[in-house]
Amino acid sequence: MPTLLQYILSRDSFRKNRLPSLYSDFPIHRKTNPEGYATNIAAWEHALTSAARYGYITPSSSQGHPSTKKTNHLVLRADESLLRELEIPECGRPVALGAVFDEATRNRTMVPLHLYRSNPASLKKPHWGIDTSVLSPWAVMSWGMKQLKGVVVGSEEATPRLQAQELVLVENLKETADRVVKKATGHNPSKTDLVYSKESFVNEFAGALDEGSLLSDADMDVLLLYLSRDSGAIAYDGKVCLSVLFIQYKTLIVMQTIKFRTSDAPKEITEQDTAVASIKTLMATMTKQVENLENKIVEFNSTAKMALQNKNRVSALSAVRSKKLAEHNLKQRLDTLMQLEEVYSKIEQATDQVQFVKVMEASTGALRGLHKQIGGAARVEDVVEELRDEMSKVDEVGNIMNEAGPQINETEIDDELEELESKERQEKEEKEAEETRKKLAELDNLEQRAKEAARTAAAEQAVDSELEERLSRMSVEEGPGATA
């Protein structure tokens, strides 16, 4: 894995031609070159935040799986060790990191850890004025000395020295919190799925920001504080809760309970939440013990076989005896785990039943309110009866209005209708006769044209016959003379 320095130098803003400026004492040119000052400040701030985002800050020893390790993703330790990590042969150590952290603190992109823990408003944008509640006498005296130094020696543009401190990286913190909430609540979990012990919470969400490296213990403390105090996404007791479970053995579980808040659940940690977290933690512990015992049984079995191959009966008997003891313990653990799973299933079922009953109660109240608005079945019957009465009154009024209208003789209406029908039939017959006459006239014209065409054809045929006959006589008369 690349080191912190290798990651920083791989960024575009840290090209080789810019390293002398970035490693120089550039704050002294803040007024003469404000754009360059702002560019260098932003480059360092974004580079360190991104390096922490991907696990390049303060690595610790690997725990658990060899491919994962705990690193600081949300908290940056700014001290001499950071300067040593960033030192390069060409330019030495970065001189202006103190100014970078001062600007980031002023802009609230980085917040001192002690201030974040003590002041809930530390993530908000700063306001004009001094909050005397967070100032110690030493801080007041230090501030006065800085002001005096600036007046006496004109050191207003002097670069601040890097002070050893831990800084909360606000951007990484908010991104991690958003990912944790989305992962926990994104798939419609049950009420019991939203409850964790601190141990199970760490195991579940330690890789929320970067799967290759886990959040450190300091990161987890800051994340839990943000989720519970600043965003209100979880309820977190923040203190040790004692819970005693009696399942074959009296077991004392010391734990902290975490619950993701929902709109229809109590906002604070309840005894039921603590019990659920205790059972889930104990189930996880038992599962690990079962896995370890299974591995030991396999190991003892292999040892016994190896001892028999080497003719070592004593070692073989010892391995078999240890295997039997491990199998006995495994059976006990499996029985306990099965009981725990059954209890957890019942608790989950009871939680769902509670929600169901609450929904039924709410539905009952809604129906009761609607029935009150209706007034009951008797009132509905009265309304329907009144409606029928009003409708019958409308019919009566219509009948009366019809009676008040003029009297019409039905016989005259029939005679007039019959006369209209007769006229319509006559007009139709005349129209059909006219169409028949037109068709007959057209037929006469066609017949006359056919006769004329026949006469013309006969005349043409007679002319042709006469012409042929003349040609025939001419050929006979001219025959002897042509021979002579």
VMD Tcl script that draws the C-alpha trace (Angstrom):
set ca {
  {0.00 0.00 0.00}
  {1.40 3.47 -0.83}
  {2.50 5.67 2.03}
  {0.96 9.00 2.96}
  {3.69 10.90 1.14}
  {3.33 8.77 -2.01}
  {-0.41 9.38 -2.04}
  {0.03 13.15 -1.58}
  {2.60 13.38 -4.37}
  {0.35 11.42 -6.73}
  {-2.29 14.15 -6.72}
  {-2.51 16.63 -9.58}
  {-2.24 19.62 -7.26}
  {1.16 18.32 -6.04}
  {2.95 18.18 -9.36}
  {6.71 18.39 -9.20}
  {6.86 21.97 -10.42}
  {4.50 23.08 -7.61}
  {6.27 21.37 -4.72}
  {8.63 24.29 -3.96}
  {5.65 26.61 -3.55}
  {3.61 24.14 -1.48}
  {6.51 23.38 0.86}
  {7.57 27.00 1.19}
  {6.60 29.59 3.79}
  {3.83 30.87 1.50}
  {1.68 32.55 4.24}
  {4.10 35.50 4.25}
  {2.77 36.33 0.77}
  {-0.88 36.20 1.80}
  {-1.47 39.89 0.99}
  {0.89 40.20 -1.96}
  {-0.34 36.99 -3.64}
  {-3.75 36.10 -2.18}
  {-4.67 33.75 -5.05}
  {-1.51 31.69 -4.64}
  {-2.03 31.59 -0.88}
  {-5.63 30.35 -1.24}
  {-4.60 27.77 -3.86}
  {-1.88 26.29 -1.64}
  {-4.14 26.23 1.41}
  {-6.87 24.40 -0.55}
  {-4.37 21.94 -2.05}
  {-3.00 20.89 1.36}
  {-6.44 20.76 2.98}
  {-8.01 18.62 0.24}
  {-4.98 16.34 0.01}
  {-4.91 15.59 3.75}
  {-8.68 15.12 3.91}
  {-8.59 12.73 0.95}
  {-5.62 10.85 2.40}
  {-7.56 10.30 5.61}
  {-10.61 9.32 3.56}
  {-8.69 6.41 2.02}
  {-6.83 5.36 5.17}
  {-3.34 6.85 4.78}
  {-3.31 8.72 8.11}
  {-1.83 7.21 11.30}
  {-1.99 3.50 10.50}
  {-2.11 1.12 13.45}
  {-1.40 -2.56 13.71}
  {-3.65 -4.87 11.74}
  {-6.49 -6.47 13.62}
  {-8.77 -9.25 12.49}
  {-8.35 -10.05 8.84}
  {-4.81 -9.36 7.57}
  {-6.11 -7.36 4.60}
  {-7.82 -4.81 6.86}
  {-6.39 -2.45 9.45}
  {-7.62 0.38 11.63}
  {-6.65 3.89 10.59}
  {-7.82 7.40 11.39}
  {-10.35 8.44 8.77}
  {-12.19 11.12 10.72}
  {-9.52 12.43 13.10}
  {-6.20 13.87 11.96}
  {-3.27 14.03 14.36}
  {-1.28 17.17 13.52}
  {2.17 17.03 15.13}
  {5.84 16.52 14.36}
  {5.27 12.95 13.21}
  {3.01 14.24 10.42}
  {5.74 16.64 9.31}
  {8.25 13.79 9.25}
  {5.94 11.68 7.09}
  {5.57 14.54 4.59}
  {9.26 15.41 4.39}
  {10.91 15.15 0.94}
  {14.63 15.50 0.07}
  {14.09 18.35 -2.41}
  {12.10 20.69 -0.18}
  {12.32 19.31 3.35}
  {9.26 19.55 5.58}
  {6.16 21.60 4.75}
  {6.62 24.86 6.60}
  {3.09 26.22 6.33}
  {0.96 23.37 7.69}
  {0.19 25.44 10.78}
  {-1.44 28.08 8.56}
  {-3.33 25.35 6.67}
  {-4.86 24.02 9.88}
  {-5.64 27.52 11.15}
  {-7.55 28.34 7.96}
  {-9.38 25.00 8.03}
  {-10.35 25.57 11.67}
  {-11.53 29.09 10.86}
  {-13.67 27.77 8.00}
  {-14.97 24.84 10.09}
  {-13.75 22.22 7.62}
  {-11.57 20.94 10.46}
  {-12.51 21.27 14.14}
  {-10.26 20.63 17.16}
  {-11.35 17.39 18.78}
  {-11.55 18.80 22.32}
  {-13.67 21.70 21.07}
  {-16.00 19.39 19.15}
  {-16.56 17.22 22.23}
  {-17.31 20.16 24.50}
  {-19.20 22.48 22.17}
  {-22.27 21.20 20.25}
  {-22.16 24.25 17.95}
  {-18.54 23.71 16.87}
  {-19.56 22.51 13.39}
  {-21.53 25.66 12.65}
  {-20.09 28.63 10.82}
  {-18.33 31.05 13.17}
  {-20.07 34.23 14.27}
  {-18.62 37.61 15.12}
  {-17.58 38.01 18.71}
  {-15.85 35.83 21.27}
  {-17.61 33.07 23.17}
  {-16.18 33.55 26.66}
  {-17.69 30.28 27.85}
  {-15.13 28.27 25.89}
  {-12.08 30.42 26.69}
  {-9.62 29.44 29.39}
  {-7.35 31.99 31.09}
  {-4.39 30.49 29.25}
  {-6.17 30.90 25.91}
  {-6.99 34.53 26.72}
  {-3.38 35.25 27.68}
  {-2.05 33.52 24.55}
  {-4.38 35.51 22.36}
  {-3.25 38.75 24.03}
  {0.42 37.90 23.59}
  {-0.14 37.23 19.88}
  {-1.84 40.58 19.45}
  {0.92 42.36 21.35}
  {3.59 40.63 19.28}
  {1.91 41.75 16.09}
  {1.82 45.38 17.27}
  {5.39 45.51 18.59}
  {7.41 43.68 15.97}
  {5.01 43.88 13.08}
  {4.67 40.10 12.77}
  {1.12 40.09 11.52}
  {2.13 38.10 8.46}
  {4.27 35.60 10.40}
  {3.49 31.94 9.73}
  {1.85 30.24 12.72}
  {3.72 27.28 14.11}
  {2.21 23.83 13.96}
  {0.65 22.99 17.32}
  {0.18 19.38 18.32}
  {-3.56 18.74 18.18}
  {-6.22 16.37 16.93}
  {-8.61 17.70 14.30}
  {-12.01 16.35 13.27}
  {-12.31 16.18 9.47}
  {-15.86 17.45 9.00}
  {-16.31 16.36 5.38}
  {-15.25 12.77 6.09}
  {-17.36 12.70 9.24}
  {-20.55 13.73 7.44}
  {-19.95 11.33 4.57}
  {-19.38 8.42 6.96}
  {-22.50 9.26 8.95}
  {-24.62 9.38 5.79}
  {-23.28 5.99 4.68}
  {-23.93 4.40 8.08}
  {-27.52 5.65 8.24}
  {-28.21 4.55 4.67}
  {-26.78 1.09 5.30}
  {-28.70 0.62 8.55}
  {-32.09 1.89 7.38}
  {-32.00 1.35 3.61}
  {-33.69 -2.07 3.40}
  {-36.77 -1.68 5.65}
  {-35.22 -3.40 8.69}
  {-37.26 -4.57 11.64}
  {-37.21 -2.70 14.94}
  {-34.79 -5.17 16.49}
  {-32.42 -4.86 13.52}
  {-32.00 -1.17 14.35}
  {-30.61 -1.92 17.82}
  {-26.89 -2.56 18.32}
  {-24.42 -2.87 21.09}
  {-21.31 -0.76 20.61}
  {-19.31 -3.89 19.79}
  {-21.76 -5.03 17.12}
  {-22.01 -1.46 15.78}
  {-18.23 -1.32 15.37}
  {-18.16 -4.73 13.65}
  {-20.97 -3.73 11.30}
  {-19.95 -0.19 10.32}
  {-16.19 0.05 10.81}
  {-15.68 -0.27 7.05}
  {-18.45 2.14 6.03}
  {-16.09 4.76 4.59}
  {-13.39 2.50 3.13}
  {-13.60 -1.28 2.96}
  {-9.83 -1.66 2.85}
  {-9.27 0.00 6.25}
  {-11.44 0.18 9.34}
  {-12.37 3.20 11.39}
  {-10.20 3.66 14.44}
  {-11.53 3.81 18.00}
  {-11.20 7.61 17.98}
  {-13.16 7.72 14.71}
  {-15.92 5.62 16.22}
  {-16.25 7.87 19.26}
  {-16.52 10.96 17.04}
  {-18.98 9.22 14.69}
  {-21.25 8.14 17.55}
  {-21.17 11.64 18.99}
  {-22.14 13.15 15.63}
  {-24.93 10.64 14.97}
  {-26.45 11.03 18.44}
  {-25.90 14.74 19.13}
  {-25.59 16.59 15.83}
  {-27.70 14.63 13.32}
  {-30.04 12.89 15.79}
  {-29.98 9.69 13.73}
  {-29.35 7.41 16.71}
  {-30.08 7.16 20.41}
  {-26.90 6.36 22.29}
  {-26.72 5.99 26.04}
  {-22.99 6.82 26.09}
  {-22.55 5.06 29.41}
  {-22.03 1.50 30.58}
  {-25.22 -0.52 30.94}
  {-25.25 -3.69 32.99}
  {-27.44 -6.54 31.88}
  {-27.60 -10.00 33.36}
  {-28.79 -12.98 31.32}
  {-29.37 -16.39 32.83}
  {-29.07 -19.01 30.09}
  {-27.42 -22.13 31.57}
  {-24.73 -19.84 33.02}
  {-24.98 -16.54 34.85}
  {-23.32 -14.14 32.41}
  {-22.55 -10.48 33.09}
  {-22.58 -8.38 29.94}
  {-21.17 -4.87 30.08}
  {-22.16 -2.89 27.01}
  {-23.35 0.35 25.47}
  {-26.58 0.40 23.47}
  {-27.16 2.15 20.16}
  {-30.53 2.47 18.41}
  {-31.32 4.09 15.08}
  {-34.26 6.41 15.56}
  {-37.52 6.03 13.64}
  {-40.63 8.18 13.63}
  {-42.81 5.61 15.39}
  {-40.38 4.44 18.08}
  {-39.27 5.89 21.44}
  {-36.48 8.41 21.01}
  {-34.39 7.16 23.93}
  {-32.89 3.82 24.87}
  {-35.38 1.55 26.65}
  {-34.88 -1.63 28.68}
  {-36.17 -3.62 25.72}
  {-33.49 -2.08 23.51}
  {-30.80 -2.99 26.00}
  {-32.08 -6.56 26.20}
  {-32.14 -6.88 22.40}
  {-28.59 -5.53 22.13}
  {-27.45 -7.93 24.86}
  {-28.92 -10.95 23.11}
  {-27.48 -9.95 19.73}
  {-24.04 -9.47 21.27}
  {-24.20 -12.80 23.09}
  {-25.33 -14.54 19.89}
  {-22.34 -13.08 18.03}
  {-20.02 -14.21 20.84}
  {-21.47 -17.72 20.82}
  {-21.15 -17.89 17.04}
  {-17.45 -17.07 17.29}
  {-16.99 -19.67 20.02}
  {-18.71 -22.29 17.87}
  {-16.39 -21.49 14.96}
  {-13.33 -21.73 17.21}
  {-14.46 -25.06 18.67}
  {-15.13 -26.47 15.20}
  {-11.64 -25.47 14.13}
  {-10.17 -27.06 17.27}
  {-12.01 -30.31 16.61}
  {-10.57 -30.46 13.12}
  {-7.12 -29.67 14.50}
  {-7.35 -32.35 17.23}
  {-8.54 -34.89 14.69}
  {-5.57 -34.13 12.44}
  {-3.22 -34.35 15.43}
  {-4.61 -37.76 16.42}
  {-4.18 -39.11 12.88}
  {-0.63 -37.81 12.72}
  {0.20 -39.38 16.09}
  {-1.15 -42.75 14.95}
  {0.96 -42.56 11.83}
  {4.00 -41.89 14.02}
  {3.12 -44.79 16.36}
  {2.62 -42.32 19.24}
  {-0.35 -43.78 21.07}
  {-0.13 -41.42 24.07}
  {-0.33 -38.30 21.92}
  {-3.16 -39.85 19.91}
  {-5.17 -40.59 23.07}
  {-4.58 -37.05 24.35}
  {-5.72 -35.56 21.06}
  {-8.84 -37.76 21.01}
  {-9.61 -36.83 24.61}
  {-9.26 -33.12 23.78}
  {-11.43 -33.64 20.72}
  {-14.19 -35.24 22.81}
  {-14.05 -32.37 25.31}
  {-14.25 -29.84 22.48}
  {-17.21 -31.70 20.96}
  {-18.96 -31.63 24.34}
  {-18.36 -27.88 24.66}
  {-19.47 -27.39 21.06}
  {-22.76 -29.15 21.78}
  {-23.34 -26.91 24.80}
  {-22.58 -23.80 22.79}
  {-24.87 -24.90 19.96}
  {-27.69 -25.57 22.43}
  {-27.19 -22.15 24.01}
  {-27.04 -20.50 20.61}
  {-30.25 -22.22 19.55}
  {-31.98 -20.98 22.72}
  {-30.72 -17.46 22.11}
  {-31.93 -17.52 18.53}
  {-35.33 -18.72 19.68}
  {-35.55 -15.97 22.31}
  {-34.46 -13.36 19.76}
  {-37.05 -14.64 17.28}
  {-39.78 -14.34 19.93}
  {-38.66 -10.82 20.82}
  {-38.70 -9.84 17.16}
  {-42.15 -11.38 16.76}
  {-43.43 -9.59 19.86}
  {-42.02 -6.29 18.55}
  {-43.87 -6.76 15.28}
  {-47.03 -7.60 17.21}
  {-46.68 -4.41 19.23}
  {-46.44 -2.42 16.03}
  {-49.44 -4.28 14.60}
  {-51.51 -3.57 17.70}
  {-50.53 0.11 17.57}
  {-51.63 0.29 13.94}
  {-54.93 -1.41 14.82}
  {-55.49 1.03 17.69}
  {-54.80 3.97 15.41}
  {-57.14 2.55 12.77}
  {-59.83 2.00 15.39}
  {-59.52 5.59 16.52}
  {-59.78 6.82 12.93}
  {-62.92 4.77 12.30}
  {-64.38 5.96 15.57}
  {-63.82 9.55 14.56}
  {-65.41 8.97 11.16}
  {-68.42 7.27 12.75}
  {-68.81 10.24 15.06}
  {-68.88 12.52 12.04}
  {-71.51 10.29 10.39}
  {-73.64 10.07 13.52}
  {-74.32 6.31 13.48}
  {-76.60 4.04 11.47}
  {-79.82 5.70 12.74}
  {-78.70 9.08 11.45}
  {-77.84 7.53 8.07}
  {-81.33 6.00 7.87}
  {-82.88 9.37 8.66}
  {-80.80 11.05 5.96}
  {-81.81 8.45 3.37}
  {-85.47 8.76 4.34}
  {-85.30 12.54 4.06}
  {-83.66 12.17 0.65}
  {-86.47 9.92 -0.56}
  {-89.08 12.41 0.67}
  {-87.40 15.26 -1.16}
  {-87.17 13.19 -4.37}
  {-90.88 12.35 -4.18}
  {-91.63 16.05 -3.73}
  {-89.78 16.75 -6.97}
  {-91.96 14.20 -8.80}
  {-95.11 15.74 -7.36}
  {-94.09 19.21 -8.47}
  {-93.40 17.89 -11.99}
  {-96.83 16.31 -12.22}
  {-98.48 19.52 -11.09}
  {-96.59 21.53 -13.69}
  {-97.65 19.10 -16.42}
  {-101.29 19.48 -15.42}
  {-101.00 23.28 -15.61}
  {-99.84 23.17 -19.25}
  {-102.17 23.58 -22.42}
  {-104.51 20.69 -23.43}
  {-103.63 19.11 -26.77}
  {-106.06 17.05 -28.95}
  {-104.45 13.74 -29.69}
  {-106.70 13.11 -32.81}
  {-105.48 16.29 -34.49}
  {-101.92 15.25 -33.80}
  {-102.56 11.85 -35.44}
  {-104.20 13.43 -38.52}
  {-101.35 15.91 -38.97}
  {-98.81 13.14 -38.63}
  {-100.63 11.02 -41.21}
  {-100.74 13.95 -43.64}
  {-96.99 14.48 -43.24}
  {-96.35 10.81 -43.92}
  {-98.56 10.93 -47.06}
  {-96.68 13.92 -48.42}
  {-93.40 12.24 -47.76}
  {-94.53 9.09 -49.64}
  {-95.74 11.16 -52.61}
  {-92.48 13.06 -52.84}
  {-90.59 9.81 -52.69}
  {-92.72 8.25 -55.51}
  {-92.29 11.33 -57.72}
  {-88.54 11.21 -57.16}
  {-88.42 7.53 -58.09}
  {-90.53 8.16 -61.25}
  {-88.24 10.96 -62.33}
  {-85.21 8.73 -61.88}
  {-86.96 6.00 -63.94}
  {-87.68 8.46 -66.78}
  {-84.06 9.54 -66.83}
  {-82.90 5.95 -67.03}
  {-85.34 5.18 -69.92}
  {-84.17 8.24 -71.81}
  {-80.60 7.15 -71.40}
  {-81.52 3.69 -72.69}
  {-83.23 5.22 -75.78}
  {-80.15 7.29 -76.51}
  {-77.93 4.23 -76.21}
  {-80.18 2.26 -78.56}
  {-80.25 5.06 -81.16}
  {-76.48 5.40 -81.08}
  {-76.18 1.62 -81.50}
  {-78.43 1.72 -84.59}
  {-76.49 4.60 -86.11}
  {-73.25 2.72 -85.50}
  {-74.73 -0.38 -87.20}
  {-75.85 1.67 -90.25}
  {-72.46 3.27 -90.52}
  {-70.75 -0.10 -90.34}
  {-73.11 -1.53 -93.06}
  {-72.39 1.42 -95.36}
  {-68.68 1.03 -94.94}
  {-68.99 -2.67 -95.64}
  {-70.96 -2.01 -98.88}
  {-68.31 0.46 -100.04}
  {-65.59 -2.06 -99.36}
  {-67.47 -4.78 -101.28}
  {-68.04 -2.50 -104.29}
  {-64.36 -1.52 -104.31}
  {-63.26 -5.13 -104.25}
  {-65.62 -5.98 -107.09}
  {-64.28 -3.14 -109.29}
  {-60.72 -4.16 -108.62}
  {-61.60 -7.69 -109.59}
  {-63.11 -6.63 -112.97}
  {-60.17 -4.42 -113.73}
  {-57.73 -7.24 -113.25}
  {-59.73 -9.54 -115.58}
  {-60.04 -6.95 -118.36}
  {-56.36 -6.05 -118.28}
  {-55.12 -9.62 -118.40}
  {-55.03 -10.38 -122.28}
  {-53.58 -7.00 -123.23}
  {-50.77 -7.40 -120.80}
  {-49.97 -10.80 -122.31}
  {-49.80 -9.46 -125.93}
}
mol new
graphics top color blue
foreach p $ca { graphics top sphere $p radius 0.5 }
foreach p [lrange $ca 0 end-1] q [lrange $ca 1 end] { graphics top cylinder $p $q radius 0.2 }
display resetview
